[in-house]
Amino acid sequence: MDTTVDLDTFSSLVERPDDSARRAADERWQAADRPRGGLGKLEELGSWLSSVQGRSPVRPVSAPKVLLFAADHGVAALGVSRLPAEGGTAARVRAVLDGTAPVARLASRYGADVRIVDVAVDTDPADFPDEVVGHRIRRGSGRIDIEDALTPEETVRAFRAGMSVADEEADAGTDLVLLGDLGVGSTTVAGVLIGALCGTDAAAVTGRGSGIDDRVWMVKCATVRDALRRARPVLGDQLALLGATGGADFAAITGFLLQAAVRKLPVVLDGVVSAACALVAQRIAFRAPEWWRAGQSSGEPAQAKAYDRLTLTPMQDQGITMGEGVGALLALPLLQAAGDALADEAPRAYVPAAPKEQPRLPSAADLLRRL
């Protein structure tokens, strides 16, 4: 199997959101009969929705999807999390599937569907429905402080799986993705990637994750330190970095974010894991972050560093640290309110002129044929 991906392709394929639609939305806000800036951040969010949709007035968000990538990580065996390394991720996946997890309950209330993509949960694939394990790469990952998380072949397969998921969601009519993750030990991995890409030491990117105490924090910090030593030699190759010190979920989320930007599918990021993948994706396609918004600040120091580098400002700060896409999901009502408010305003509409021949956005299969 070919274990290469031409990442340079994304730089040319990812376009900026429609500035004309954004300006038309701004003009609608300014022309409305109400106090200037009276709706605060909702105005900026509404204009962003117009730009990513390429039209004004904006279409209200009607088909949001919570998308959770699930995987286990070898570093969890070191006790870097309060959650059990064995079976912890699988139990969280089951809780989402049976509707008892907070993200499942909140998604039902806010009218969002939930989809789980198991790319590397360390359990028998027969334990989950076929639609959950359809993109699985392997069981678990290597311990990144002493070995690679994935082989080069597995890294490419995971990256391509994420691209395929983006195509599936775009083709299904999803109009907003609320991106999250499920995985014990994932904040340790995220700290390594962000620390490597931002050039910081382990202590500056090691957070409390699942609520660990000082003793476990020191273990986690040492793990991040050792993994950073392995990450630095491959900083110039994003796929090699994801394979050496990432994991199947990190590679898949990175591929998803890039292909979602190609397909003009807007994404709300959740915690430090999606922030780390966004930072890797930015290195591949610098325009891609314009298709994303940060749902929340989790309090993780690595997330703050990533968002500063990405120039993204979190919409909320509720102190939510559990992952699972909960923070991104709580931003959904804000975006729905922004879309509804701007859609109701009266002045002139902007609809882009139809080209003589409507271009077809390239799918993952199109991109792979070019490799």
VOGU-3710 file (C-alpha; in Angstrom, 3 decimals, decimal comma):
1> mdttvdldtf> 0,000/0,000/0,000  1,164/3,525/-0,762  2,102/5,165/2,545  2,405/8,715/1,273  -0,044/11,583/1,083  0,624/14,775/-0,841  -0,299/17,221/1,901  0,571/20,185/-0,332  -2,666/19,503/-2,224  -4,697/20,900/0,645
11> sslverpdds> -3,079/24,327/0,470  -4,479/24,848/-3,015  -7,857/23,186/-2,403  -8,837/24,929/0,841  -10,423/28,272/-0,018  -11,303/31,121/2,297  -14,959/31,523/3,333  -16,960/33,966/1,199  -15,929/37,523/2,133  -18,756/39,024/0,057
21> arraaderwq> -21,312/37,098/2,069  -19,641/38,200/5,298  -19,714/41,843/4,242  -23,369/41,544/3,226  -24,149/40,091/6,650  -22,263/42,917/8,366  -24,251/45,443/6,347  -27,487/43,789/7,395  -26,478/44,107/11,042  -25,558/47,778/10,601
31> aadrprgglg> -28,737/48,638/8,705  -31,049/47,049/11,244  -33,145/49,349/13,431  -31,471/48,602/16,761  -28,466/49,696/18,842  -25,137/49,297/17,023  -23,476/46,116/18,281  -26,532/45,378/20,425  -26,300/41,620/19,906  -22,609/41,498/20,762
41> kleelgswls> -20,779/38,310/19,770  -23,898/36,950/18,054  -23,288/39,444/15,265  -19,776/38,142/14,608  -20,999/34,536/14,730  -23,839/35,282/12,353  -21,478/36,925/9,880  -19,148/33,914/10,117  -22,067/31,588/9,362  -22,904/33,699/6,308
51> svqgrspvrp> -19,305/33,476/5,084  -19,007/29,685/5,479  -22,418/29,184/3,872  -21,557/31,635/1,094  -24,845/33,489/1,338  -26,752/36,240/3,143  -29,264/36,096/4,720  -27,806/33,121/6,526  -29,610/29,796/6,608  -30,435/28,810/10,191
61> vsapkvllfa> -28,411/25,815/11,422  -30,759/22,880/10,874  -28,633/19,722/10,590  -25,896/19,826/13,247  -23,926/16,675/14,035  -21,852/15,789/17,095  -18,918/13,797/15,723  -16,791/11,847/18,194  -13,567/10,071/17,210  -12,728/7,294/19,695
71> adhgvaalgv> -9,375/5,632/20,388  -7,206/4,262/23,171  -3,641/5,403/23,854  -0,693/3,374/25,094  0,422/6,094/27,520  -2,730/5,483/29,573  -0,978/2,412/30,989  1,341/4,792/32,866  -1,563/6,024/34,972  -1,703/9,537/33,512
81> srlpaeggta> -5,499/9,663/33,901  -8,022/9,054/36,664  -9,987/6,949/34,189  -9,124/3,241/33,860  -6,653/2,460/31,082  -8,302/-0,885/30,432  -11,883/-0,619/29,235  -12,297/3,065/30,081  -12,708/4,296/26,522  -14,997/1,425/25,549
91> arvravldgt> -17,239/2,187/28,532  -17,514/5,839/27,451  -18,440/4,791/23,916  -21,180/2,510/25,268  -22,543/5,320/27,437  -22,913/7,536/24,379  -24,503/4,752/22,370  -27,060/3,904/25,056  -27,927/7,578/25,585  -26,758/7,937/29,195
101> apvarlasry> -23,648/10,084/28,530  -24,055/13,856/29,004  -23,307/14,533/25,336  -26,102/12,189/24,265  -28,636/13,810/26,584  -27,654/17,346/25,577  -27,624/16,501/21,878  -31,178/15,224/22,187  -32,241/18,472/23,853  -30,528/20,685/21,263
111> gadvrivdva> -31,645/18,705/18,222  -28,244/17,377/17,144  -27,465/13,872/15,950  -24,474/12,025/17,430  -22,013/9,881/15,507  -19,089/7,885/16,939  -16,160/6,840/14,761  -14,071/4,137/16,453  -10,612/4,276/14,918  -8,569/2,573/17,661
121> vdtdpadfpd> -10,565/1,574/20,752  -8,825/-1,343/22,486  -11,759/-3,753/22,423  -13,246/-6,388/20,145  -14,866/-4,605/17,180  -17,854/-6,925/17,602  -18,658/-5,021/20,816  -19,917/-2,013/18,802  -22,322/-1,588/15,874  -20,896/-1,889/12,371
131> evvghrirrg> -21,438/1,813/11,649  -19,209/2,685/14,629  -16,260/0,441/13,700  -16,428/0,896/9,927  -13,285/3,067/9,913  -11,303/1,211/12,584  -7,532/1,160/12,043  -6,250/-0,919/14,968  -6,741/-1,650/18,670  -5,079/1,016/20,811
141> sgridiedal> -1,758/2,667/19,972  1,889/2,550/20,934  3,288/4,188/24,077  4,520/7,431/22,585  7,167/8,095/25,239  9,137/5,039/24,048  7,682/3,986/20,671  5,630/5,213/17,741  1,879/5,352/18,142  1,271/4,029/14,623
151> tpeetvrafr> 3,133/2,597/11,675  3,438/4,854/8,607  0,794/2,759/6,829  -1,620/3,034/9,760  -1,069/6,792/9,965  -2,040/7,246/6,324  -5,049/4,942/6,686  -6,274/6,908/9,724  -5,741/10,247/7,967  -7,657/9,017/4,931
161> agmsvadeea> -10,416/7,631/7,168  -10,925/11,111/8,583  -11,131/12,526/5,071  -13,763/9,942/4,174  -15,829/10,836/7,248  -15,786/14,500/6,167  -17,096/13,491/2,748  -19,798/11,330/4,310  -21,019/14,174/6,501  -20,929/16,754/3,703
171> dagtdlvllg> -22,812/14,401/1,372  -25,380/13,649/4,097  -26,280/17,340/4,399  -24,713/18,043/7,790  -24,412/21,836/8,020  -22,345/22,129/11,222  -20,029/19,621/12,915  -19,509/19,719/16,677  -16,202/17,873/16,954  -15,188/15,848/19,996
181> dlgvgsttva> -13,213/12,805/21,098  -13,374/9,789/23,384  -10,124/8,352/24,681  -8,291/7,726/27,952  -4,847/9,353/27,865  -5,701/11,648/24,954  -4,873/14,921/26,740  -1,324/13,650/27,283  -0,949/13,046/23,551  -2,458/16,452/22,764
191> gvligalcgt> 0,022/18,126/25,110  2,908/16,507/23,256  1,729/17,652/19,822  1,007/21,195/20,959  4,229/21,417/22,923  6,217/20,271/19,900  4,470/22,628/17,467  4,644/25,625/19,822  8,192/24,974/20,978  7,373/24,828/24,696
201> daaavtgrgs> 8,527/22,508/27,452  6,462/19,764/29,058  5,359/21,681/32,160  3,824/24,451/30,033  1,480/22,074/28,184  0,671/19,478/30,833  -2,744/20,018/32,367  -4,930/18,219/34,879  -6,931/16,364/32,221  -9,361/14,060/34,004
211> giddrvwmvk> -8,759/15,798/37,345  -5,429/14,274/38,359  -3,578/15,146/41,564  -0,040/16,516/41,875  1,620/13,087/41,959  -0,076/11,928/38,757  0,569/15,318/37,161  4,312/14,783/37,651  4,053/11,353/35,981  2,106/12,914/33,123
221> catvrdalrr> 4,613/15,756/32,789  7,524/13,303/32,588  5,656/11,320/29,939  5,066/14,459/27,868  8,746/15,393/28,274  9,947/12,016/26,986  7,495/12,051/24,078  8,543/15,583/23,132  12,085/14,302/22,624  10,702/11,830/20,102
231> arpvlgdqla> 8,492/14,433/18,410  11,090/17,115/17,693  13,090/15,189/15,048  9,955/14,762/12,864  8,453/18,243/13,246  8,879/18,969/9,550  6,643/16,058/8,500  3,103/16,304/9,887  2,168/12,698/9,080  5,359/11,419/10,670
241> llgatggadf> 4,603/13,549/13,735  1,079/12,101/14,021  2,455/8,589/13,665  5,320/9,034/16,127  3,566/10,900/18,948  -0,122/11,080/18,003  -2,533/8,237/17,436  -5,199/6,973/15,064  -7,772/9,442/16,399  -5,391/12,392/16,043
251> aaitgfllqa> -4,499/11,431/12,464  -8,163/10,883/11,596  -9,313/14,171/13,144  -6,565/16,050/11,271  -7,630/14,477/7,987  -11,254/15,229/8,804  -10,584/18,909/9,554  -8,706/19,425/6,319  -11,224/17,651/4,099  -14,109/19,402/5,889
261> avrklpvvld> -12,478/22,714/4,936  -12,154/21,509/1,343  -15,859/20,583/1,351  -16,775/23,924/3,007  -18,239/22,202/6,055  -17,911/24,397/9,203  -16,630/22,819/12,407  -16,793/23,763/16,098  -13,777/22,495/18,055  -14,210/21,107/21,559
271> gvvsaacalv> -11,252/20,446/23,845  -7,479/20,148/23,765  -7,546/17,109/21,448  -9,355/18,847/18,598  -7,210/21,943/19,250  -4,037/19,873/18,810  -5,302/18,375/15,539  -6,328/21,830/14,326  -2,796/23,063/14,986  -1,341/20,209/12,917
281> aqriafrape> -3,881/20,896/10,153  -2,983/24,590/10,119  0,601/23,638/9,291  -0,741/21,816/6,225  -3,301/24,386/5,001  -3,019/27,858/6,524  -6,517/28,946/5,418  -8,263/25,978/7,057  -8,781/27,591/10,523  -11,187/30,097/8,959
291> wwragqssge> -13,682/27,218/8,673  -13,500/26,458/12,398  -14,668/28,055/15,627  -13,531/27,250/19,161  -16,494/26,100/21,209  -15,052/26,501/24,672  -12,031/26,971/26,891  -11,376/23,814/28,898  -8,696/25,343/31,110  -5,998/23,069/29,672
301> paqakaydrl> -2,818/25,129/29,193  -2,038/23,350/25,923  -5,429/24,275/24,500  -4,851/27,942/25,301  -1,490/27,853/23,511  -3,015/26,161/20,466  -5,869/28,661/20,205  -3,431/31,550/20,545  -1,407/30,142/17,637  -4,604/29,539/15,635
311> tltpmqdqgi> -5,970/33,009/16,567  -9,252/31,413/17,676  -11,239/32,826/20,596  -13,405/30,348/22,552  -17,120/31,146/22,505  -17,611/30,047/26,124  -15,732/29,250/29,315  -17,806/26,898/31,423  -14,862/24,967/32,907  -15,861/21,750/31,117
321> tmgegvgall> -12,952/19,310/30,984  -14,577/15,956/30,203  -14,267/16,080/26,426  -16,862/14,028/24,529  -17,797/17,110/22,498  -19,818/18,598/25,370  -18,117/22,000/25,189  -18,608/22,216/21,427  -22,227/21,142/21,778  -22,960/23,867/24,338
331> alpllqaagd> -21,906/26,423/21,705  -24,618/25,168/19,346  -27,438/27,320/20,820  -25,255/30,417/20,350  -24,700/29,639/16,671  -28,359/28,786/16,190  -29,322/32,078/17,836  -26,859/33,984/15,640  -28,248/32,381/12,506  -31,858/32,958/13,527
341> aladeapray> -31,250/36,606/14,462  -29,463/37,447/11,226  -31,955/35,522/9,099  -34,766/37,630/10,570  -33,188/40,976/9,729  -34,723/42,836/6,791  -32,240/44,578/4,428  -31,044/43,323/1,074  -29,912/39,790/0,488  -26,677/38,586/-1,017
351> vpaapkeqpr> -26,728/35,385/-3,024  -23,612/34,557/-5,054  -24,064/34,511/-8,811  -24,258/30,971/-10,133  -21,198/30,093/-12,210  -21,748/28,890/-15,737  -20,711/25,454/-14,630  -20,924/24,710/-10,889  -17,587/23,271/-9,747  -17,694/20,024/-7,840
361> lpsaadllrr> -15,782/20,050/-4,583  -13,193/17,259/-4,545  -13,939/14,251/-2,369  -11,372/12,181/-0,520  -11,452/9,662/-3,373  -10,674/12,465/-5,865  -7,691/13,557/-3,795  -6,384/10,019/-3,401  -6,421/9,496/-7,167  -3,977/12,403/-7,419
371> l> -1,515/10,887/-4,989
//
